[in-house]
Amino acid sequence: MGGRVVSIAVDPEDPATFYLGHATGGLWKTTNGGTTFSPLMKDAKAFSIGAVAVAPSDPRVVWVGTGEATDRNSAGFGNGVFRSTDGGATWTHAGLASSRAIARIRVHPSKPDVAFVAASGDLWAKGGERGLFRTTDGGKSWTKVLSAAAPDDADTGCVDVALSPSDPDLVYAALYARRRTPHSFTYGPSLTGGRDAGGIFRSPDGGATWTKLTNGLPEQTGRIGLAVTAADPKVVVAVVQSDAGGTSGIDEVESRAGGVFRSEDGGASFARVSRFNPRPFYFSQVRLDPANARRVHVLRYALPVPDDGRRTAR
């Protein structure tokens, strides 16, 4: 099954140049605003892409995480991280070969060799490289800075990461446990013996120490998407799957206990602003407008865009 675009990254100096990562179709680049595209990484033997990121301080530096991080039984798998320093002309394998699926890459705003990688891990089996990883040397070495406690670390990966626009050492990340078989899917506390191994975490020091954020957030969490914005760096928005009030059907777009949560104090407290959370195992993507902290984008089959902090649009 193909056709899914899972990641887009735009050149910060030239918006007509951007990269598209496909679920099963590899990495593509356009330099004319999407009129034509050229395939990249053709020799990488990794055709499932999970995340693409362009270094904000040097658009020649492009990071790619292979392996789609959705929970579909058709999701492809990857073989780690790749990095280019010439705008995608050539690539170097940059580690995390057993991560299998990578959900997000965030690059430091002024240091192109510093990056965080959210590794979701193998969808079908325990173990491997999963959690939040940080490199300070362009991928030559990696440090796992956030993971679930044992034994849940074998099933729990990192599904999103965001850096504060005002302080790149202030990091937000989401952990999530998941497992597929050909005919079933298990996630969250149902996979970890009832323990809430997942959730939203915050580090004030670049990943050295972490605190789990709970004030105003539900328990029994599943997949989570995160967003921050330069318009107001204290605003953090999360779309949170939760089974605390019961599970939701595949066609339901509202959650009993989950939905969209908003913090205006850097994550110290959250308030639920909407029950909206369509098909979380497939989407769970939220974005904030960089110029308007009230404009929220929540992905589903269509793209609702409210201007009131996620209270009205459907």
C-alpha positions in Angstrom: 0.0 0.0 0.0 1.5 3.4 -1.0 0.5 6.9 -1.7 1.1 8.3 1.8 3.2 11.4 2.3 4.5 11.2 5.9 6.8 14.2 6.2 7.7 17.5 4.5 10.6 19.8 5.2 11.1 23.2 3.6 14.3 25.0 2.9 14.3 28.0 5.4 16.0 30.2 2.8 14.0 29.2 -0.3 10.4 28.1 0.2 10.2 26.8 -3.4 12.7 24.1 -2.3 11.4 21.3 -0.1 11.6 17.6 0.5 8.8 15.0 0.7 9.1 11.7 2.5 6.8 8.9 1.4 5.6 6.0 3.4 6.8 3.5 0.8 8.1 5.7 -2.1 11.4 7.1 -0.7 12.5 10.7 -0.5 11.9 13.4 -3.2 13.0 17.0 -3.7 11.6 20.0 -5.6 13.3 23.3 -6.3 10.4 24.9 -8.2 7.6 24.8 -5.6 6.4 21.3 -6.5 6.1 21.6 -10.3 8.6 18.8 -10.6 10.3 16.4 -8.2 13.5 14.4 -8.2 14.1 11.2 -6.3 16.9 11.2 -3.7 18.6 8.4 -1.6 18.2 5.9 -4.4 21.2 3.9 -3.2 20.2 3.9 0.5 18.0 0.8 0.3 15.5 2.5 2.5 12.3 3.3 0.7 10.0 3.9 3.7 10.5 7.3 5.2 9.4 8.4 8.6 10.8 11.9 9.1 12.6 14.6 7.2 14.3 17.8 8.6 16.3 20.6 7.2 18.8 22.3 9.5 17.5 25.9 10.2 21.0 27.4 10.2 22.3 25.5 7.1 19.8 24.3 4.5 22.4 22.2 2.9 22.2 19.9 5.9 19.2 17.5 5.6 18.3 14.7 8.0 16.1 11.8 7.1 14.8 9.1 9.4 13.7 5.9 7.7 10.7 3.7 8.6 7.2 5.0 8.7 6.0 5.5 12.2 2.3 5.0 11.8 0.7 1.9 13.2 -0.9 0.6 10.0 -0.3 -3.1 9.3 1.1 -1.9 5.9 3.7 0.4 7.5 7.2 -0.1 6.0 10.3 -0.3 8.1 13.7 1.5 7.8 17.3 1.1 8.7 18.1 4.2 10.6 19.1 7.8 10.0 20.7 9.4 6.9 22.3 12.8 6.6 23.3 15.0 3.7 25.5 18.1 3.8 25.0 19.1 0.1 21.2 19.5 -0.1 20.5 15.8 -0.9 23.1 15.2 -3.6 24.9 12.6 -1.4 24.1 10.8 1.8 25.8 9.2 4.7 24.2 6.7 7.0 24.2 8.3 10.5 23.3 5.5 12.8 20.3 4.0 14.7 20.1 1.2 12.3 17.8 -1.0 14.4 15.3 1.8 15.2 13.0 0.5 12.4 10.6 3.5 12.5 11.4 7.2 13.1 8.6 9.6 13.9 10.3 13.0 14.1 13.6 14.7 13.8 14.3 18.1 15.3 17.5 20.0 14.5 19.0 22.6 16.7 18.3 26.1 15.3 21.9 27.2 15.2 23.9 24.0 15.4 23.3 21.7 12.3 25.2 18.8 13.9 22.9 18.7 16.9 19.6 16.8 16.5 17.0 14.9 18.4 15.5 11.8 16.8 12.2 10.3 18.0 12.6 6.5 17.4 9.2 4.7 17.6 10.9 1.3 17.3 9.8 -2.0 15.7 6.0 -2.2 15.2 6.0 -6.0 15.2 8.5 -7.0 17.9 10.2 -6.0 21.2 13.5 -4.3 21.6 15.8 -2.5 19.1 16.6 1.2 19.4 13.6 3.1 20.6 13.1 6.2 22.6 14.5 9.8 22.1 18.1 10.0 20.9 20.4 13.0 20.7 23.5 13.6 18.7 26.0 16.5 18.9 28.4 15.4 16.2 26.3 15.0 13.1 25.2 11.4 13.8 28.7 9.9 14.5 27.4 9.0 18.0 24.1 9.0 19.7 22.9 9.2 23.3 19.5 7.8 24.4 18.2 10.7 26.5 14.6 9.5 27.2 13.0 6.0 27.3 10.5 4.2 29.4 11.6 2.3 32.5 12.3 -1.5 32.2 10.6 -3.7 31.3 8.4 -1.3 29.3 11.3 0.1 27.4 11.2 -2.9 25.1 7.8 -1.9 23.8 7.8 1.9 24.2 9.2 4.3 21.7 9.3 8.0 21.2 6.5 9.3 18.9 7.2 13.0 18.8 9.6 15.7 19.9 9.5 19.5 19.9 12.1 22.2 20.8 11.1 25.5 22.3 11.6 28.3 19.7 13.0 30.6 22.4 15.2 28.0 24.1 16.3 24.9 22.1 17.5 23.3 25.4 13.8 23.2 26.4 12.6 19.9 24.9 9.2 18.2 24.8 8.8 14.6 23.9 6.1 11.9 23.9 6.5 8.2 24.6 4.1 5.6 23.3 3.9 1.8 23.5 2.6 -0.2 20.5 2.6 -3.7 19.0 1.0 -5.2 15.9 0.3 -8.8 14.8 -1.1 -9.5 11.4 -4.7 -9.4 12.8 -4.5 -7.3 15.9 -3.1 -4.1 17.5 -2.3 -3.4 21.1 -1.0 -0.1 22.5 -0.6 2.0 25.7 -1.2 0.4 29.1 -2.9 -2.6 27.6 0.6 -3.5 26.2 2.5 -2.6 29.4 0.6 -4.4 32.0 -1.6 -1.5 32.9 1.4 0.8 33.6 1.3 4.4 32.1 4.7 4.1 30.4 3.8 6.7 27.8 2.9 10.4 28.1 4.4 13.8 27.6 7.8 14.7 29.1 9.8 17.9 29.4 13.5 18.6 29.7 14.9 22.0 30.6 18.5 21.1 29.8 18.7 19.6 26.4 17.6 16.1 27.4 19.8 15.6 30.5 16.9 15.5 32.9 13.2 14.9 32.4 9.8 15.4 34.1 6.6 13.7 33.1 3.9 16.3 32.6 0.5 15.3 34.2 -1.3 18.5 35.3 -4.5 18.6 33.3 -3.6 15.7 31.1 -5.4 12.3 31.1 -4.0 8.9 32.1 -3.9 5.7 30.0 -2.4 7.5 27.1 -1.8 6.1 23.6 -0.3 8.0 20.7 0.5 11.8 21.2 1.4 14.6 18.9 3.1 17.8 20.0 3.5 21.4 18.8 5.1 24.6 19.9 5.2 28.0 18.2 7.5 30.9 17.8 4.4 33.2 18.1 4.3 32.4 21.8 7.0 29.9 23.0 5.0 29.2 26.2 2.2 27.7 24.3 2.3 23.9 23.9 -0.5 22.0 22.2 -0.9 18.2 22.3 -3.3 15.9 20.6 -3.6 13.0 23.1 -5.1 9.6 22.7 -6.5 8.3 26.0 -8.6 5.3 27.0 -9.3 6.6 30.5 -13.0 7.1 29.6 -13.2 4.1 27.3 -11.9 3.4 23.8 -13.2 5.1 20.7 -14.3 3.4 17.5 -12.3 3.7 14.3 -14.8 6.1 12.8 -15.3 8.3 15.8 -13.5 11.7 15.7 -14.0 12.6 19.4 -12.4 11.0 22.4 -14.0 10.4 25.8 -11.0 11.5 27.8 -8.4 12.5 25.2 -8.4 15.2 22.5 -6.6 18.5 22.1 -4.9 19.9 25.1 -3.3 23.4 25.4 -0.7 24.7 27.8 0.1 28.4 28.1 2.8 28.0 30.7 5.3 25.8 29.0 3.7 22.6 30.0 3.3 23.2 33.7 -0.4 22.8 33.2 -2.8 21.8 30.4 -6.4 22.4 29.7 -8.6 20.3 27.4 -9.9 22.5 24.6 -11.5 19.9 22.4 -12.4 16.2 22.3 -11.3 16.1 18.7 -8.9 13.2 18.0 -9.6 11.3 14.8 -8.2 7.9 14.3 -5.2 8.5 16.5 -3.1 5.4 15.6 -3.0 6.8 12.0 -2.8 10.6 12.4 -2.0 12.2 15.8 -0.4 15.2 14.1 -0.9 18.7 15.3 0.8 22.0 14.2 0.7 25.6 15.4 1.0 28.6 13.1 4.4 30.2 13.7 2.9 33.6 13.6 -0.4 33.0 15.4 -0.6 30.9 18.5 -4.4 30.6 18.3 -4.3 28.9 14.9 -4.0 25.1 15.2 -3.8 22.5 12.5 -5.0 18.9 13.4 -4.5 16.4 10.7 -7.3 14.0 9.6 -8.6 13.0 6.1 -9.3 16.7 5.8 -7.4 19.6 7.5 -9.5 21.6 10.0 -8.0 24.9 10.9 -9.5 26.8 13.8 -8.4 30.3 14.9 -9.6 30.0 18.5 -7.0 27.6 20.0 -8.8 24.4 18.8 -12.3 24.9 20.1 -14.6 25.0 17.1 -13.3 23.6 13.8 -14.2 20.1 12.7 
